[in-house]
Structures are given as C-alpha cells and as structure tokens.
Amino acid sequence: MTTPGMSIERHPDIAEMRARYDRVSEQPMTRVIDGVLFLAGLFMAGSPWIIGFYGQTGLATCNLLTGLAVALLAVGFTSAYSRTHDMAFVVALLGVWMIVSPWLVAGVTTTAGMLWSNVACGIVVCVLGLGLTAMGMMRGNAGRLGRMGR
C-alpha cells in the first residue's frame, strides 16, 4: 500500500540500506581498498608507457581502457558506495580480464614485463574487487539476519 505523493526514496528500508552501505564506505579498510584499487587502475592505464609496450597498440588500448574503467569504478565506490556497491563484482571480472588479455588480444607479441605487469595488476584488482563484493554482502546479510530475529 502506498500513500499518494510518497516517494520510494523516502521509504524506511531504502534509507536504512543506504545508511548501512554508507557505514561500510566509511570504514578504514574500505578506504584503503578503494585507494589501492584506484592506483592499480591508474597503473594499468599507464602500463604500456611505464613498462614500454605501447607499440603493441591492441594491448596498449585494452590496458588503457581497462585501467580507466577500474579507476572510475574506484572513484564511484569512494564517493557513492551505497549506490554503486552492486557493481563491485565487475572489478573482479576486470581483474581476470587483465590477467588473460595478453593471450586473448589479437596481434600481441608478449614480453616478460608485459605479462608480469598484467598478471600482477590483474591479481591485485581481482582480489580487491572480491574484497569489496564480500564487504557489501557481509553487511547486507548481517542486516537481514538481525531483522529476521525480531
């Protein structure tokens, strides 16, 4: 049952859920994860020029776009985790893509530095993405369990 003129944004459950995710985003561990994730995204975006494989245009473009996507997601998580927490799993998927992209992007002649860069950065991003996803899920389950006991 709804009352005329009442917005869904003012619903008590919506407000409680956003407050819970805001508390998660204010925790020191979440801020560290977001910061390291942002730095990993920037490194990935710049890795073709940092490591020196910018001549491999296919992988250089892939790393640039993937790194920028990760950095933008990290900024989104930092500024509005209550609205972006459902996308945290995407970061883990982007980390997996970083790991396998040197072998899947067409026309790439791999080098040791390129492989190490992509694999190491991909592992970091994947682990951080899984951590953010788990943090959002743990808080959500704890809140649901608390309401069921009432």
Sequence and secondary structure as in RCSB ss.txt:
>XXXX:A:sequence
MTTPGMSIERHPDIAEMRARYDRVSEQPMTRVIDGVLFLAGLFMAGSPWIIGFYGQTGLATCNLLTGLAVALLAV
GFTSAYSRTHDMAFVVALLGVWMIVSPWLVAGVTTTAGMLWSNVACGIVVCVLGLGLTAMGMMRGNAGRLGRMGR
>XXXX:A:secstr
   TT  GGG HHHHHHHHHHHHHHTSHHHHHHHHHHHHHHHHHHHHIIIII TT HHHHHHHHHHHHHHHHHHH
HHHHHHHHHGGGHHHHHHHHHHHHHHHHHSTT    HHHHHHHHHHHHHHHHHHHHHHHHHHHHHHHHHHHHHT 
